Each structure stands twice: as C-alpha cells, then as structure tokens.
Amino acid sequence: MEDTKLPNILVTGTPGVGKTTLCSLLESSLHEEGKTGYKYIMLAERIREEKLYKDWNKEFDVSEYDEDMVCDNLEDEMSKGGVILEFHSCGFFPERWFQLIVLLRCDNTHLYDRLAERGYDQNKITENIECEIMEVTSEEVRESYKSDIILELANQEIDDVETNIEKIKEKLEQL
C-alpha cells in the first residue's frame, strides 16, 4: 500500500456462518498483538441503531437497508482504514474500500442448527439455507472483488474460528 493506513477487511457470508464471533475475536486478537488501530463494525446493528433504512420487510421482520445511506454513513471511517466490517451482503460497497474480503462458508447442517438456535422461524431458516446452497453471497463476492483479495474460509466448528483468525492475520501480513 502507498501509505501506512491499516487495511480494511470485509467479513461476509450467509447469516449464521459465524461472522460476528469471528470478527469479535479477530479484533481482540489484533489488539492483543498491539495492532490497536482496528475497529470492528457490525453493520446490521448500525443499520438498526442509526435507522439506515427506509422500508421494513414484514415477512422476514428485518429492515431493508438503504445502500446510499449505509455507504454515506461508513465513508469517513472506511477512508481512515483499519475497519473490520461485518455484513451479509457486499456488492454495493465501493471496491476501493477493502484490501481483504473474508468469505465465510458453513455446511447446511451446522447452519440450520445455528439459525434454529437463534430462534429464526422456518421461513427465514429456509431462505438462508437456500442462499448458502445457491452460493448467493459467494457469487456476489466474486462478481464484486478481485480474486486475489478474497479469502474463502470454512467455519463449521469452534476450532475453525481460531484457525481462520490465524489465516486472516497471515493474509494481512502479506498486504
């Protein structure tokens, strides 16, 4: 990179693949190593808190975020670097924002159990399982970003999280 700002990382994947757990632990791990400039943003939470949406999807009981409002809200932080951004979608973000894209994947058995444990209704579980089967997020990532910045990781078991964090840190060292 031409300057010394920290890289921005996008962690994405179907709901339930383990993005939140991974991002929390990644931020903590980086901070423990003295890389305190990283900031984790759980975008879905920010969208709710700052009302970055105009419509509500009653069928799935979720906000339908406004892409322009979200990007405007994030622009300053992203330009400073060091953001670990977690979200289930990615195609609307400016490509220039990210130096590393982490695509988390999970087999359907684990994914089903996680979503059921969260109390998702069957309709929402089915929708998310189908998204993972059809590789919706995976396709969006590949269409939106250069392959050399994409790190696809399986995230089934709790042990995978620690291994995945190490792989992410290795990739960051190469940037």
C-alpha positions in Angstrom: 0.0 0.0 0.0 1.2 3.5 -0.8 0.6 4.8 2.8 0.7 3.4 6.3 -3.0 3.2 7.0 -4.3 -0.1 8.1 -6.2 -2.3 5.6 -10.0 -2.6 5.7 -11.4 -6.1 6.0 -14.9 -7.2 4.9 -16.2 -10.3 6.6 -19.2 -11.6 4.7 -21.3 -14.7 4.4 -24.8 -16.1 4.8 -26.4 -15.3 8.1 -25.4 -17.9 10.7 -21.9 -18.7 9.2 -20.1 -17.2 12.2 -19.3 -13.6 11.1 -19.9 -12.0 14.5 -17.9 -14.4 16.5 -15.0 -14.3 14.1 -15.0 -10.5 13.9 -15.1 -10.0 17.6 -12.3 -12.5 18.2 -10.2 -11.1 15.3 -10.4 -7.6 16.6 -9.4 -8.8 20.1 -6.6 -10.9 18.7 -5.2 -8.0 16.7 -5.4 -5.6 19.7 -3.6 -8.2 21.9 -0.8 -8.1 19.3 -0.6 -4.3 19.6 -2.5 -3.6 16.4 -4.9 -1.4 18.2 -6.0 0.6 15.2 -8.6 -1.9 14.0 -12.3 -1.2 14.7 -15.0 -3.8 14.3 -18.3 -2.6 12.9 -21.3 -4.9 13.0 -23.2 -3.2 10.1 -26.6 -4.8 10.7 -26.6 -3.4 14.3 -25.6 0.1 13.0 -28.3 0.0 10.4 -30.9 -0.7 13.1 -29.4 1.9 15.6 -28.9 4.7 13.1 -32.0 3.8 11.0 -30.1 3.5 7.7 -33.2 2.1 6.1 -36.5 3.4 4.6 -38.5 0.2 4.5 -39.3 -2.8 6.7 -39.7 -6.4 5.4 -42.6 -7.8 7.4 -42.2 -11.3 6.0 -38.7 -11.7 7.5 -39.0 -9.0 10.2 -35.9 -7.1 9.1 -35.1 -3.6 7.8 -34.4 -3.2 4.1 -31.2 -1.1 4.3 -30.7 1.8 2.0 -27.4 1.3 0.2 -26.7 5.0 -0.2 -27.4 5.8 3.4 -25.1 2.9 4.5 -22.3 4.0 2.3 -22.6 7.7 3.3 -22.5 6.6 7.0 -19.4 4.5 6.6 -17.4 6.7 4.2 -15.3 8.6 6.7 -14.4 5.5 8.8 -13.5 3.5 5.7 -11.2 6.2 4.3 -9.2 6.1 7.6 -8.5 2.4 7.3 -8.5 -0.4 10.0 -12.1 -1.3 9.7 -13.3 -4.9 10.2 -16.8 -4.6 8.6 -19.2 -7.5 9.0 -22.3 -7.8 6.8 -24.2 -10.5 4.8 -24.1 -8.5 1.5 -21.3 -6.7 -0.3 -22.0 -5.9 -3.9 -22.9 -2.3 -3.2 -19.8 -1.3 -1.3 -17.1 0.7 -3.3 -14.4 -1.8 -4.3 -11.7 0.7 -3.2 -12.8 0.3 0.5 -11.4 -3.1 1.0 -8.0 -4.7 0.9 -9.2 -8.1 2.2 -12.5 -9.9 1.7 -13.2 -12.8 4.0 -16.0 -15.0 2.8 -17.2 -17.4 5.5 -18.9 -20.6 4.5 -20.7 -23.2 6.6 -22.3 -26.6 5.8 -26.1 -26.7 5.9 -26.4 -28.9 8.9 -24.4 -26.6 11.1 -26.1 -23.5 9.5 -29.5 -24.9 10.2 -28.7 -25.6 13.8 -27.3 -22.1 14.4 -30.3 -20.4 12.8 -32.8 -22.5 14.8 -30.8 -21.8 18.0 -31.2 -18.1 17.2 -35.0 -18.6 17.1 -35.4 -17.9 13.4 -38.7 -19.0 12.0 -38.7 -21.8 9.4 -39.3 -19.5 6.5 -36.2 -17.4 7.4 -34.1 -20.6 8.1 -35.1 -22.0 4.7 -34.3 -18.7 2.9 -30.8 -18.6 4.4 -30.1 -22.3 3.8 -31.1 -21.8 0.2 -28.8 -18.8 -0.1 -25.9 -20.8 1.1 -26.7 -23.8 -1.2 -27.1 -21.5 -4.2 -23.9 -19.6 -3.2 -25.6 -16.3 -3.3 -23.1 -14.4 -1.2 -20.1 -16.3 -2.7 -21.3 -15.2 -6.2 -21.8 -11.6 -5.1 -18.2 -11.6 -3.6 -16.7 -13.0 -6.8 -18.6 -10.5 -9.0 -17.7 -7.5 -6.8 -14.0 -8.0 -5.9 -10.7 -9.2 -7.4 -10.0 -12.8 -6.6 -6.6 -12.0 -5.1 -8.1 -10.2 -2.2 -10.8 -12.9 -1.4 -10.1 -15.4 1.3 -12.8 -18.1 1.5 -12.9 -20.0 4.8 -15.0 -22.9 6.1 -16.4 -22.0 9.5 -18.2 -25.1 10.9 -16.6 -26.0 14.2 -15.5 -23.7 17.1 -11.9 -24.8 16.3 -12.3 -23.3 12.8 -12.6 -19.8 14.3 -9.1 -19.8 15.8 -7.6 -21.3 12.6 -9.4 -18.8 10.4 -8.2 -15.9 12.5 -4.6 -17.1 12.0 -5.2 -17.3 8.2 -6.6 -13.8 8.2 -3.7 -12.4 10.1 -1.3 -14.2 7.7 -3.1 -12.6 4.8 -2.9 -9.2 6.5 0.9 -9.6 6.8 1.1 -10.0 3.1 -0.7 -6.8 2.3 
